[in-house]
């Protein structure tokens, strides 16, 4: 047995809600909608669990300029 729910949303209401988001929340929404959010979340998890070591600023820009 399944139950269905019908939700009616106006595009203008969604747009206004997005406009009210903080910058960080808008960036997260963009990542989630673009499909890159899962990959980035996985990378963050790997860093937190010390599975990988992130590059330092010096390592990142070592040979630049």
C-alpha positions as CSV (number, residue, x, y, z in Angstrom):
1,X,0.0,0.0,0.0
2,X,1.3,3.5,-0.8
3,X,0.1,7.0,0.0
4,X,0.5,9.8,-2.5
5,X,0.7,13.5,-1.7
6,X,0.1,16.3,-4.1
7,X,2.0,19.6,-3.4
8,X,1.4,22.7,-5.4
9,X,4.3,25.3,-5.3
10,X,4.6,28.5,-7.2
11,X,8.0,29.2,-8.9
12,X,7.9,32.7,-7.6
13,X,7.6,31.4,-4.0
14,X,10.6,29.1,-4.5
15,X,12.6,31.9,-6.0
16,X,11.8,34.2,-3.1
17,X,12.8,31.5,-0.6
18,X,16.1,31.0,-2.4
19,X,16.8,34.8,-2.4
20,X,16.4,34.9,1.3
21,X,19.0,32.1,1.9
22,X,22.4,33.0,3.3
23,X,25.3,32.8,0.8
24,X,26.7,29.6,2.3
25,X,23.2,28.0,2.1
26,X,22.9,29.1,-1.6
27,X,26.3,27.5,-2.3
28,X,25.2,24.3,-0.7
29,X,22.0,24.3,-2.7
30,X,23.9,24.8,-5.9
31,X,26.2,21.8,-5.0
32,X,23.3,19.6,-4.2
33,X,21.4,20.5,-7.4
34,X,24.5,20.2,-9.6
35,X,25.2,16.6,-8.3
36,X,28.7,17.6,-7.0
37,X,27.4,17.7,-3.4
38,X,27.8,14.0,-2.8
39,X,31.4,14.0,-4.0
40,X,32.3,17.0,-1.9
41,X,30.6,15.5,1.2
42,X,32.6,12.4,0.6
43,X,35.8,14.3,0.4
44,X,35.0,16.2,3.6
45,X,34.2,12.9,5.4
46,X,37.6,11.5,4.2
47,X,39.4,14.5,5.7
48,X,37.5,14.4,9.0
49,X,38.2,10.7,9.4
50,X,41.9,11.4,8.5
51,X,41.6,9.0,5.6
52,X,43.4,11.6,3.5
53,X,45.4,14.7,4.4
54,X,44.5,18.0,2.8
55,X,47.1,20.0,1.1
56,X,48.4,23.1,3.0
57,X,48.2,26.5,1.4
58,X,52.0,26.3,0.8
59,X,51.7,22.9,-0.9
60,X,48.8,24.1,-3.1
61,X,50.6,27.2,-4.4
62,X,54.2,25.9,-4.3
63,X,55.0,26.3,-8.0
64,X,52.7,29.2,-8.8
65,X,54.5,32.4,-10.0
